[in-house]
Amino acid sequence: MSDKTELLYEVDLVLNPEKELDVSFLVYVLLSILFIIVILFPKIYIQQQIYFTSRDISKLKGEYDTLKEENRLIKSSVESIRFKNQILDTLF
């Protein structure tokens, strides 16, 4: 009976070899993950900084356009008031 068991065990080892995970494989996986993180982290950080900076620029551009339009309206109002003053000064 022991010969049969031993023979089956040997056949099983040949057909289904055991895959043992050793320490070197674990170190290799951890180093691979660390390498990927080191490569991707700066890219993600830079993209995030570009996004926030472009968002701030867009906000400032909107405020600039609003102030520019307001300045144009104020200039036209000042011109209108100057014209009225010049007309009133010449009448009196």
Buried (B, 14 or more C-beta within 10 A) or exposed (E): EEEEEEEEEEEEEEEEEEEEEEEEEEEEEEEEEEEEEEEEEEEEEEEEEEEEEEEEEEEEEEEEEEEEEEEEEEEEEEEEEEEEEEEEEEEE
